[in-house]
């Protein structure tokens, strides 16, 4: 039959190609949209790092600088994660208002040393919800208290007493704190499995230090088809889900290694020595030292559903070993610190509503921690205010 328009028509082959293209393009666009959605809403899985082909990138590099004395310090700026905003002031102190180095007359300064549970990271807390911020606010509101109470949150995620010791003598002391509060426990256990390597704490295999990572770790066995899966986060996640990890099993997207039922107790003596060094430094600088017994979800008899919230694999030993490690850390504190300068926060331990996981407080847990801390610090603050008042007479 002739073409009534007089124009040449499409061949049957061309029509088939157009039909196929019309079917393929929406599918490609749908897959592209799905890929973008996954990348925006899910943690990035580096297939090369998970298969031991490269060193994993450390997220800490996004918000920290190298520091010669305390491994790393906060990178000044404002950071957003969902609805939560965190700040690091110009001097590298997280969730801390801007503060002059020279302490104004008759001002009381409190410095807090600790890890992510003090910094309000791990599970992010807004600045004003972190318990050190709330401690200062609580003390200012008390009857007869001065509003001249300032604080420094000198904690950071990943810190142990090693880093806190370095930050105290190299940075914090220049802000002339009257009181220092130490709140450590969980991160001490990282070196409870590496006692013989402590001379190279936080160093790379060549002896250098950096934020780029440590050594390649094979979590999943490499496969030839990784080259096909790697460009796509959807394919990468499917590949990881279908392939069991090495020496463990994947639960809720978290790699769970086989856990030991013990830890190296020599690590407790390292903690003891670090605590003594912090105590001696505070004495030398004329700072009143308080040490908190860290609250944790990890307690004897914790139900299985709550144990599943705890990252025991980070230290490589199981629940009961963690319970014992916390108990012995508390014993070291009892032996090294005067009783009236120990702040026991363990009344909050084992209460699920106080914790997001094994150690990081919820908003409620942070408020309760702040109340206990403020009650314990109030007499020392009052005594310092009294001395300041007498000196002005």
C-alpha positions in Angstrom: 0.0 0.0 0.0 1.4 3.4 -0.9 2.3 6.1 1.7 -0.6 8.7 1.5 1.7 11.5 2.8 4.2 11.0 0.1 7.0 10.8 2.7 9.2 7.7 3.2 8.0 5.7 6.2 10.1 3.9 8.9 11.2 0.5 8.1 10.0 -2.4 10.3 13.5 -2.8 11.8 13.6 0.9 12.8 10.2 0.7 14.4 11.3 -2.3 16.4 14.4 -0.4 17.6 12.3 2.6 18.7 9.9 0.3 20.5 12.8 -1.4 22.3 14.3 2.0 23.1 11.0 3.2 24.5 10.9 0.2 26.8 14.5 0.4 27.9 14.9 4.2 28.6 12.3 4.2 31.5 14.0 1.2 33.0 17.4 2.9 32.9 16.0 6.1 34.4 14.3 4.0 37.2 17.6 2.2 37.9 19.4 5.5 37.9 16.9 7.0 40.3 17.2 4.0 42.6 21.0 4.3 42.6 20.8 8.0 43.5 18.3 7.2 46.3 20.5 4.4 47.8 23.6 6.6 47.7 21.8 9.5 49.5 20.1 7.4 52.1 22.4 4.4 52.9 26.0 4.3 54.2 28.6 3.9 51.4 30.0 0.5 51.1 33.6 0.5 49.7 33.8 -2.9 48.0 37.5 -2.6 47.5 38.1 -1.9 51.2 35.8 -4.7 52.3 37.6 -7.2 50.1 41.0 -6.2 51.3 42.1 -4.6 48.0 42.6 -1.1 49.5 42.6 0.6 52.9 39.3 1.9 54.1 38.9 5.7 54.2 38.4 6.9 57.7 35.3 9.2 58.2 37.2 11.0 60.9 39.1 12.9 58.2 35.9 14.8 57.4 35.8 16.6 60.7 39.3 16.3 62.3 42.9 17.5 61.9 46.0 15.6 62.8 47.3 16.8 66.2 50.8 16.1 67.3 49.9 15.6 71.0 46.4 14.0 70.9 46.3 12.2 67.6 43.5 14.4 66.2 41.5 17.5 67.1 38.2 18.8 65.8 38.2 20.7 62.6 36.4 24.1 63.3 33.1 24.4 61.6 29.4 23.5 61.5 28.4 20.0 60.7 25.0 18.6 59.7 23.7 15.1 59.9 20.0 14.9 59.3 18.2 17.1 61.7 21.3 17.3 64.1 23.7 20.2 63.9 27.1 20.0 65.6 29.7 22.7 65.9 33.5 22.7 66.6 34.7 26.1 67.8 37.7 27.9 66.4 40.0 26.2 68.9 38.9 22.7 67.9 36.6 22.0 70.9 33.4 20.2 70.0 30.0 21.4 71.2 31.7 24.2 73.0 30.8 28.0 72.8 33.6 30.2 71.5 35.9 30.9 74.5 38.9 33.2 75.0 42.1 31.5 76.0 42.7 34.0 78.9 40.2 33.3 81.6 38.3 36.4 82.8 38.6 37.3 86.5 36.3 35.3 88.9 35.3 32.9 86.2 35.2 29.2 86.9 36.2 26.9 84.0 35.4 23.2 83.8 37.1 21.0 81.1 35.6 17.6 80.2 37.9 14.8 78.9 36.4 11.7 77.3 35.3 9.9 74.2 32.3 10.0 71.8 29.8 9.6 74.7 31.1 12.9 76.1 31.5 14.6 72.8 28.0 13.7 71.7 29.1 11.8 68.6 28.8 8.1 67.7 25.1 8.8 67.8 25.0 12.5 67.3 23.5 14.8 69.9 22.9 18.5 69.3 25.4 20.8 71.1 23.0 21.8 73.9 22.0 18.2 74.5 25.5 16.9 75.2 25.9 16.3 78.9 28.9 18.7 79.4 26.8 21.5 78.0 23.9 20.6 80.3 26.2 20.4 83.3 27.4 24.0 82.8 23.8 25.2 82.4 22.7 23.2 85.5 25.4 24.8 87.6 24.6 28.3 86.4 20.9 27.9 87.3 21.5 26.9 90.9 20.6 29.3 93.7 23.5 31.5 94.6 25.6 30.3 91.7 27.5 32.7 89.4 26.8 32.8 85.7 30.6 33.0 85.3 30.9 29.3 84.6 32.5 28.3 81.4 33.4 24.9 80.0 35.4 23.2 77.3 34.3 19.9 75.8 37.8 18.5 75.1 36.4 15.0 74.3 36.3 13.5 70.8 35.2 10.3 69.2 37.9 7.7 69.3 39.7 9.2 72.3 41.1 7.0 75.1 43.0 8.2 78.1 46.1 8.3 75.8 44.6 11.1 73.7 42.9 12.8 76.7 46.3 13.0 78.5 47.9 14.6 75.5 45.1 17.1 75.1 45.2 18.1 78.8 48.8 19.0 78.9 49.2 20.3 75.4 46.0 22.2 74.8 43.5 22.4 77.7 46.0 23.7 80.3 46.4 27.0 78.4 42.7 27.8 79.1 43.3 27.6 82.9 40.6 25.2 83.9 39.7 25.0 87.6 38.2 21.5 87.3 38.8 18.7 84.9 36.3 15.8 84.6 37.6 12.5 83.0 34.9 10.1 81.6 36.5 7.1 80.0 35.9 3.3 79.8 34.7 1.9 76.6 37.6 3.1 74.4 40.1 1.8 76.8 39.1 -1.6 75.8 40.5 -1.1 72.3 44.0 -1.7 73.6 42.9 -4.5 75.9 43.4 -6.7 72.8 46.7 -5.1 71.7 48.8 -4.7 74.8 52.0 -5.9 73.1 51.6 -3.3 70.3 51.1 -0.3 72.5 54.5 1.2 71.6 52.9 1.8 68.2 49.5 2.9 69.4 47.5 4.4 66.5 50.4 4.2 64.0 50.5 2.7 60.5 52.6 -0.3 59.6 55.5 1.9 58.5 55.5 3.7 61.9 53.8 6.9 60.6 50.5 8.4 61.7 47.7 9.6 59.5 43.9 9.8 59.1 43.8 7.8 55.9 43.4 4.4 57.5 45.6 1.6 58.8 46.0 -1.7 56.9 43.8 -3.5 54.4 41.3 -5.9 56.1 39.5 -8.7 54.2 35.9 -8.8 55.5 34.6 -10.5 52.3 36.5 -12.8 50.0 37.3 -11.1 46.7 35.3 -12.3 43.6 35.9 -11.8 39.9 32.5 -10.1 39.5 33.4 -7.4 42.0 34.6 -5.4 39.0 31.0 -5.4 37.7 29.4 -4.7 41.1 31.7 -2.0 42.3 30.4 1.0 40.2 26.9 0.6 41.7 26.0 0.8 45.3 22.9 -1.3 44.6 24.9 -4.1 43.1 27.5 -3.8 45.8 24.9 -4.2 48.5 23.4 -7.2 46.7 26.8 -8.7 46.3 27.6 -8.3 50.1 24.2 -9.6 51.1 24.6 -12.8 49.0 28.2 -13.5 50.1 28.9 -14.4 53.7 31.7 -12.4 55.5 35.0 -14.1 56.4 35.0 -15.9 59.8 31.6 -14.4 60.8 28.1 -13.7 59.8 26.3 -10.5 58.8 23.4 -9.4 61.0 21.4 -6.3 60.4 24.1 -5.1 58.1 26.8 -5.2 60.8 29.8 -7.6 60.5 29.9 -9.7 63.6 33.3 -11.4 64.2 33.8 -14.5 66.3 34.2 -13.2 69.8 36.7 -14.3 72.5 35.5 -15.0 76.0 38.5 -13.1 77.5 40.7 -10.0 77.1 44.3 -9.2 78.0 44.1 -7.9 81.6 47.5 -6.3 81.3 45.5 -3.5 79.6 44.1 -2.5 83.0 47.6 -1.6 84.2 48.0 0.6 81.1 44.7 2.4 82.0 45.9 2.7 85.6 49.2 4.4 84.5 47.3 6.7 82.2 45.0 7.7 85.0 48.0 8.4 87.3 49.6 10.5 84.6 46.4 12.6 84.3 46.1 12.9 88.1 49.8 14.0 88.4 49.3 16.5 85.6 46.2 18.0 87.2 48.1 18.3 90.5 51.0 20.0 88.9 48.7 22.5 87.2 46.6 23.1 90.3 43.5 21.6 88.7 40.9 19.8 90.7 40.4 16.4 89.1 37.1 14.3 89.1 36.8 10.9 87.4 33.5 9.4 86.3 32.6 5.8 86.3 31.1 5.5 82.8 27.6 4.3 82.4 26.9 1.5 79.9 24.1 -0.6 78.6 26.4 -3.7 79.1 25.5 -5.2 82.4 25.1 -8.8 83.8 21.9 -10.5 82.7 21.3 -8.1 79.8 18.5 -9.6 77.6 19.5 -10.9 74.1 17.4 -8.2 72.4 19.5 -5.5 74.2 22.8 -7.3 73.6 22.1 -7.1 69.9 22.4 -3.3 70.2 26.0 -3.6 71.5 29.1 -3.7 69.2 31.1 -6.2 71.0 33.0 -7.0 67.8 34.8 -3.6 68.0 36.9 -5.0 70.8 36.8 -8.7 69.8 35.5 -10.1 73.1 32.0 -11.1 74.2 29.4 -9.7 76.6 30.6 -11.4 79.8 34.1 -10.3 79.1 32.9 -6.7 78.6 31.0 -6.8 81.9 34.2 -8.0 83.6 36.3 -5.3 81.9 34.0 -2.5 83.0 34.0 -3.9 86.6 37.8 -3.9 86.7 38.0 -0.4 85.2 35.8 0.8 88.0 38.0 -0.9 90.5 41.1 0.8 89.2 39.3 4.2 89.5 38.4 3.3 93.1 42.1 2.5 93.8 43.6 5.6 92.2 41.1 8.4 92.8 39.9 9.7 96.2 36.3 8.7 96.8 35.0 12.2 97.0 36.4 12.9 93.5 34.8 9.9 91.9 31.5 10.5 90.1 29.5 7.3 89.8 27.2 7.3 86.8 26.6 3.6 86.8 23.1 3.9 88.3 22.1 4.6 84.7 23.7 1.4 83.4 21.6 -1.3 81.9 18.6 0.9 81.4 17.8 0.7 77.6 16.1 4.1 77.4 19.3 5.8 78.5 21.3 4.4 75.5 21.3 4.3 71.7 23.7 1.4 71.8 26.3 0.0 74.1 27.6 3.4 75.4 26.2 6.5 73.6 23.5 8.3 75.6 20.0 9.2 74.3 18.7 12.7 75.0 17.3 11.3 78.2 20.5 9.5 79.1 22.5 12.7 78.5 20.2 14.7 80.8 20.4 12.1 83.5 24.2 12.0 83.2 24.3 15.8 83.4 22.2 15.8 86.6 24.5 13.3 88.4 27.6 15.2 87.2 26.3 18.6 88.3 25.2 17.4 91.7 28.7 16.0 92.3 30.5 19.1 91.0 28.4 21.7 92.8 30.3 21.6 96.1 33.6 22.1 94.3 32.2 25.0 92.3 30.8 26.6 95.5 34.2 26.3 97.2 36.0 27.9 94.2 33.5 30.7 94.1 34.1 31.2 97.8 37.8 31.5 97.3 37.3 33.9 94.5 35.1 36.1 96.6 37.6 36.2 99.5 40.3 37.2 97.1 38.4 40.3 96.0 37.8 41.5 99.5 
